[in-house]
Each structure stands twice: as C-alpha cells, then as structure tokens.
Amino acid sequence: MTRISLFTNIFAYRLPPEEAKKWKWSDKMAEYIVKLGYDGVELSAKRHIDINRILSGGAGEVREIAERHGLEITALAMHTNHLDPDIERRKKNNERFMKLIEAASTLDVPVVVTLSGMQYPFNYFYPYPESLLDQIENAWEEFKEVWSPIVDHAEAHDVKIGIEVHYGNLAYNTQTAERMFREIPSKALGLNFDPSHFVWQLIDPLVVVEKFGDRIYHFHAKDVEFNEKKLKENGVLATGKWNSPDRSWRFRIPGRGVIDWHKLVGAMISKGYKGALSFEHEDPLMGFEDGARQASIFLHNLLKELNIKQ
C-alpha cells in the first residue's frame, strides 16, 4: 500500500515562527495531519521528535501516537551538513545522525532522509580556474571517509539512508549522484528523490528514475513552475523572494508546475518503488492548509488514476 505522507517541516516553514514553536509530535499534530488528508508522516528530527528520548524508552509513545490516528511513520528526516568544514560541528552532526539511524531502527521506520553535505564553497563546482578540480577530488575522498562508517551503521541497523540530491551539496545532480554510488556502493545508501531539485536545473526527472530507480528509497512530492520570460533573461540562478515576479522559477505543490506526475510516479512504480509519496510544502503562493489539502487531493487522485493501492 502506498501512503500519502506529510513532511512535518510544513509546521516549521509555513507557520509564523512563534506558532511553529508550539508544534511537536503529539496527538494534536497527528490529528491535524489526518484532517489535512494524509495517512503517513515524515517526521523532522530537527524540530518535532526527541531522538534521545526515543532511544531511552520513549519509542513506544511515538509509535502509539501514529497508530491511534492511523498514520504510518514513513521516514525520519535530518537535513544537516555531514561534511561541515568546522570539524567539531561535523562530528556533532554525524554523531546525532548515527543516533537518528538507531531511532529509526527502534521505531521500525525504514529510511532516514538527509543531504550529502559540502565542505567547500559551492563555486568550486564552476571550475575556473581548473585548479579547483583538485579540491573537488579531495571533497570526494572526504565524503567516502566520513560517510562509510555512517552507511555501515545503517546496514547494521537495517535502515536505508535517502540522500536528497540538492544544489549546494556535494551530490546535487545526476553526475554527482552517480559518483556518490561509485564511492560507496552499499545498497544501504540511496536517494530521497525530490524531482523539483532536478527539474529547476533543467534535468529530466525521468532520466533520474531510469538511472537510479532501484536506489530510490523515499520520495518528496514537490513541483516546479518556470517564468519563461525571466528564464530567458536571467537563467535558473536568478535571485529574489520566492514569490517575486522577477524569479525565473519557484517551487509549487504537485500539479501546479511542469512535472508530468503520471509518467514520473508510473516510472518509479515500474522500477519497484514501494515507499510513500511525501509532500514537502515549499510553495510560496499557497497557504499552509490550502497547499497541504490540495496536494493531498492531487496525490490521492494520482494513485487512483494509476491504479495503485492506497
């Protein structure tokens, strides 16, 4: 059964800061998520659950909240810099992520979501002068050194890691995702596939599914809308507020952008994907509830049209 899941970062990013502070994983949050039309939840470990409490006897309470409301916890998410250039911060980030893997195992949650991280300024990926290419090779050596024990830890706890391939990180496009899997071929390491992060770079998300279909362990449902006039003027790296008419692109809820969701999700299912469709709300033109409800309706209808069991 495919779950339609809500990523709880919505409670951090789509509410005023003072209101956002009031939300933690609770019956109140679970009930609200169900009312919005979801039967799964992707929990933010940064904001909405206490990892240490889970590991010291609180796992049952976390599970019971989900069970009381008919929700499945589809993933735990911690977007952090695993390659932070500050070695002390890097150590703390990775120690906490190791604990998150243990918490996921304790909760019987199959996947943890994160970023690859990046230790150099991202302009290094624009190799002018070409001497910067040496630093990129160094970055990959560090990646293998840092990530190998983390992946081993995930294997030992029967948990999958879903790396969100994301601009600004070492793994940010198809080429760098391929390099990531060459460096660490373990099947414990896979993708949290958010097609929006490929599409705005003008990468075809169907190519990503074709290349990595069996390594997609989680999925963020998010769309992209282009302003063709501004795209021709400024390219994809134009800056400004997300709702500014000067932007060449912006994130949208599923169905409000350029992604062909029937083809994309159909291709994922044909490759064997059995995980959730987890909605991540970063649409600057839609409110908290309106965006979440419309995304839920769209995704449920999509599964019906594709004849996928819900």
C-alpha positions as CSV (number, residue, x, y, z in Angstrom):
1,M,0.0,0.0,0.0
2,T,1.4,3.4,-1.0
3,R,1.0,6.1,1.7
4,I,0.4,9.8,1.0
5,S,2.7,11.3,3.6
6,L,3.2,14.8,5.0
7,F,6.7,16.0,5.8
8,T,6.4,17.9,9.1
9,N,8.7,20.7,8.1
10,I,5.4,22.3,7.0
11,F,4.9,23.2,10.7
12,A,8.3,25.0,10.7
13,Y,8.3,26.8,7.4
14,R,4.7,27.5,6.6
15,L,3.7,29.0,10.0
16,P,4.8,32.2,11.8
17,P,7.9,31.5,14.0
18,E,6.0,31.8,17.3
19,E,3.3,29.5,16.1
20,A,5.8,27.0,14.7
21,K,7.5,26.6,18.1
22,K,4.2,25.2,19.6
23,W,4.3,22.1,17.4
24,K,5.9,18.8,18.4
25,W,5.0,15.2,17.5
26,S,1.8,14.7,19.5
27,D,-1.8,13.6,19.2
28,K,-2.6,17.2,18.3
29,M,-0.2,17.2,15.3
30,A,-1.2,13.7,14.2
31,E,-4.9,14.6,14.3
32,Y,-4.3,17.7,12.2
33,I,-2.3,15.7,9.6
34,V,-5.1,13.3,9.2
35,K,-7.6,16.1,8.8
36,L,-5.4,17.5,6.0
37,G,-5.9,14.2,4.2
38,Y,-2.8,12.2,4.9
39,D,-2.2,8.6,6.1
40,G,1.5,8.9,6.6
41,V,4.0,11.2,8.2
42,E,7.7,12.1,7.6
43,L,9.0,13.4,11.0
44,S,11.6,16.1,11.2
45,A,14.2,15.1,13.7
46,K,15.4,18.6,13.9
47,R,12.2,20.0,15.2
48,H,9.4,17.5,16.1
49,I,10.9,14.5,17.8
50,D,13.4,14.0,20.6
51,I,16.0,11.4,19.5
52,N,17.5,10.8,22.9
53,R,14.0,10.3,24.4
54,I,13.2,7.7,21.7
55,L,16.4,5.8,22.5
56,S,15.9,5.9,26.3
57,G,12.4,4.3,26.3
58,G,10.2,6.8,24.5
59,A,9.8,4.9,21.2
60,G,6.5,3.4,22.3
61,E,4.9,6.7,22.8
62,V,6.0,8.0,19.4
63,R,4.6,4.8,17.7
64,E,1.4,4.9,19.7
65,I,0.5,8.4,18.6
66,A,0.8,7.4,15.0
67,E,-1.2,4.2,15.5
68,R,-4.0,5.9,17.3
69,H,-4.6,8.1,14.2
70,G,-4.0,5.5,11.5
71,L,-0.7,7.1,10.4
72,E,2.4,5.3,9.3
73,I,5.8,6.9,10.0
74,T,7.3,6.7,6.6
75,A,10.7,8.4,7.3
76,L,12.7,10.4,9.8
77,A,14.4,13.5,8.3
78,M,17.5,15.4,9.4
79,H,18.9,17.8,6.8
80,T,22.4,18.6,8.1
81,N,25.9,19.2,6.8
82,H,27.7,15.9,7.3
83,L,30.8,17.4,5.7
84,D,30.8,20.7,7.6
85,P,34.2,22.4,7.3
86,D,34.1,23.0,11.1
87,I,35.3,19.6,12.2
88,E,33.7,19.9,15.7
89,R,30.3,20.8,14.2
90,R,30.7,18.0,11.6
91,K,31.4,15.5,14.4
92,K,28.3,16.6,16.3
93,N,26.1,16.5,13.2
94,N,27.2,12.9,12.4
95,E,27.0,11.6,15.9
96,R,23.4,12.9,16.0
97,F,22.7,11.3,12.7
98,M,24.0,8.0,13.9
99,K,21.5,8.2,16.8
100,L,18.8,9.0,14.3
101,I,19.6,5.8,12.5
102,E,19.3,3.9,15.8
103,A,16.0,5.7,16.5
104,A,14.6,4.7,13.1
105,S,15.5,1.1,13.8
106,T,13.9,1.2,17.2
107,L,10.7,2.7,15.6
108,D,10.8,0.3,12.6
109,V,11.0,3.2,10.3
110,P,12.7,2.0,7.1
111,V,14.5,5.2,5.9
112,V,16.3,8.3,7.2
113,V,16.4,11.3,4.9
114,T,19.3,13.8,4.7
115,L,21.8,15.6,2.5
116,S,25.3,14.6,1.3
117,G,26.8,17.8,2.8
118,M,29.5,20.0,1.4
119,Q,32.8,21.2,2.8
120,Y,33.9,23.8,0.2
121,P,32.2,26.9,-1.2
122,F,29.9,25.7,-3.9
123,N,31.5,27.9,-6.6
124,Y,34.2,25.2,-6.7
125,F,31.8,23.3,-8.9
126,Y,32.3,26.0,-11.5
127,P,35.9,25.0,-12.2
128,Y,37.5,28.2,-13.3
129,P,40.4,28.1,-12.8
130,E,40.6,24.4,-13.4
131,S,42.9,24.0,-10.5
132,L,39.8,23.9,-8.3
133,L,39.2,20.4,-9.6
134,D,41.8,19.1,-7.2
135,Q,39.7,20.3,-4.3
136,I,36.6,18.6,-5.7
137,E,38.6,15.3,-5.8
138,N,39.6,16.0,-2.1
139,A,35.9,16.5,-1.3
140,W,35.0,13.1,-2.6
141,E,37.8,11.5,-0.7
142,E,36.5,13.1,2.5
143,F,33.0,12.1,1.5
144,K,34.0,8.4,1.5
145,E,35.9,8.7,4.7
146,V,33.0,10.4,6.5
147,W,30.1,8.5,5.1
148,S,31.5,4.9,5.1
149,P,31.0,4.4,8.8
150,I,27.6,6.1,8.7
151,V,26.5,3.7,6.0
152,D,27.9,0.7,7.8
153,H,25.9,1.8,10.9
154,A,22.8,2.0,8.8
155,E,23.4,-1.5,7.4
156,A,23.9,-2.9,10.9
157,H,20.5,-1.4,12.0
158,D,18.7,-2.4,8.8
159,V,17.9,1.2,7.9
160,K,18.2,2.8,4.5
161,I,19.7,6.3,4.0
162,G,17.9,8.5,1.4
163,I,20.2,11.3,0.3
164,E,18.3,14.3,-1.1
165,V,20.3,15.3,-4.1
166,H,20.3,19.0,-3.6
167,Y,22.0,22.1,-5.1
168,G,24.7,23.4,-2.7
169,N,25.8,19.9,-1.7
170,L,28.4,17.5,-3.0
171,A,25.7,15.4,-4.6
172,Y,23.5,17.8,-6.4
173,N,22.8,16.4,-9.9
174,T,22.8,13.1,-11.8
175,Q,26.6,13.1,-12.4
176,T,27.4,13.6,-8.7
177,A,24.8,11.1,-7.6
178,E,26.5,8.5,-9.8
179,R,29.8,9.4,-8.2
180,M,28.3,9.1,-4.8
181,F,27.3,5.5,-5.5
182,R,30.7,4.7,-7.0
183,E,32.4,5.9,-3.9
184,I,30.0,3.9,-1.6
185,P,28.2,1.2,-3.5
186,S,26.4,-0.2,-0.4
187,K,22.6,-0.7,-1.0
188,A,22.0,0.9,2.3
189,L,22.8,4.2,0.6
190,G,20.1,5.5,-1.8
191,L,18.1,8.6,-2.7
192,N,15.4,10.7,-1.3
193,F,14.1,11.6,-4.7
194,D,12.8,15.1,-4.9
195,P,12.2,15.8,-8.6
196,S,11.9,19.5,-8.1
197,H,15.6,19.8,-7.3
198,F,16.5,18.2,-10.6
199,V,13.8,20.0,-12.7
200,W,14.8,23.5,-11.9
201,Q,18.4,22.6,-13.1
202,L,16.7,21.5,-16.4
203,I,17.4,17.8,-15.6
204,D,14.7,15.4,-16.8
205,P,13.5,13.6,-13.6
206,L,12.6,10.5,-15.7
207,V,16.3,10.1,-16.5
208,V,16.9,10.0,-12.8
209,V,14.4,7.3,-12.3
210,E,15.8,5.3,-15.2
211,K,19.3,5.5,-13.8
212,F,18.6,5.1,-10.1
213,G,15.2,3.5,-9.8
214,D,16.2,0.7,-7.5
215,R,18.1,3.1,-5.3
216,I,15.1,5.5,-4.6
217,Y,14.1,4.8,-1.0
218,H,11.9,7.8,-0.3
219,F,10.2,10.5,-2.4
220,H,9.4,14.2,-1.8
221,A,6.4,15.3,-3.9
222,K,7.2,18.9,-5.0
223,D,6.7,20.6,-8.3
224,V,8.5,23.5,-10.2
225,E,7.0,26.4,-12.1
226,F,9.0,28.4,-14.6
227,N,8.6,32.0,-15.7
228,E,9.7,31.5,-19.3
229,K,10.3,35.2,-20.0
230,K,12.5,35.6,-16.9
231,L,14.2,32.3,-17.6
232,K,15.4,33.6,-21.0
233,E,16.5,36.8,-19.4
234,N,18.3,35.5,-16.3
235,G,18.6,31.8,-16.4
236,V,17.9,29.5,-13.5
237,L,20.1,31.2,-10.9
238,A,18.1,34.4,-10.7
239,T,17.6,35.5,-7.1
240,G,14.9,37.3,-5.1
241,K,12.0,36.4,-2.9
242,W,10.2,33.2,-3.9
243,N,7.0,35.0,-4.8
244,S,8.8,37.8,-6.7
245,P,7.7,38.2,-10.4
246,D,11.4,38.5,-11.2
247,R,12.2,34.9,-10.3
248,S,12.7,32.6,-13.3
249,W,11.3,29.6,-11.3
250,R,9.8,28.7,-8.0
251,F,8.6,25.5,-6.1
252,R,4.9,24.6,-6.4
253,I,2.6,22.0,-4.9
254,P,2.3,18.9,-7.1
255,G,0.2,19.6,-10.2
256,R,0.9,23.3,-10.3
257,G,4.2,23.1,-12.2
258,V,5.8,21.4,-15.2
259,I,6.3,17.8,-13.9
260,D,4.3,15.1,-15.6
261,W,3.3,13.2,-12.4
262,H,1.6,10.3,-14.2
263,K,4.7,9.5,-16.1
264,L,7.1,10.1,-13.2
265,V,5.3,8.1,-10.5
266,G,4.3,5.4,-13.0
267,A,8.0,5.1,-13.9
268,M,9.0,4.8,-10.2
269,I,6.4,2.1,-9.6
270,S,7.6,0.2,-12.6
271,K,11.1,0.3,-11.1
272,G,9.8,-1.3,-7.9
273,Y,9.3,1.8,-5.7
274,K,7.1,0.8,-2.8
275,G,7.6,3.8,-0.5
276,A,5.5,6.8,0.3
277,L,4.7,10.0,-1.7
278,S,5.7,12.5,0.9
279,F,4.5,16.1,0.3
280,E,7.0,18.8,1.1
281,H,5.3,22.2,1.2
282,E,7.6,25.0,-0.1
283,D,5.1,26.7,-2.4
284,P,5.3,30.4,-1.8
285,L,1.9,31.1,-3.4
286,M,-0.1,28.6,-1.3
287,G,-1.0,28.8,2.4
288,F,-0.4,26.1,5.0
289,E,-3.8,24.4,4.9
290,D,-4.8,25.2,1.3
291,G,-1.5,23.9,-0.1
292,A,-1.5,20.7,2.1
293,R,-5.1,19.8,1.3
294,Q,-4.8,20.4,-2.4
295,A,-1.6,18.4,-2.6
296,S,-3.2,15.5,-0.7
297,I,-6.2,15.5,-3.1
298,F,-3.9,15.6,-6.1
299,L,-1.7,12.8,-4.9
300,H,-4.6,10.5,-3.9
301,N,-6.3,11.1,-7.3
302,L,-3.0,10.3,-9.0
303,L,-2.7,7.0,-7.3
304,K,-6.3,6.1,-8.2
305,E,-5.7,7.0,-11.9
306,L,-2.5,4.9,-11.8
307,N,-4.5,2.0,-10.2
308,I,-2.1,1.9,-7.2
309,K,-3.4,0.5,-4.0
310,Q,-3.8,3.1,-1.2
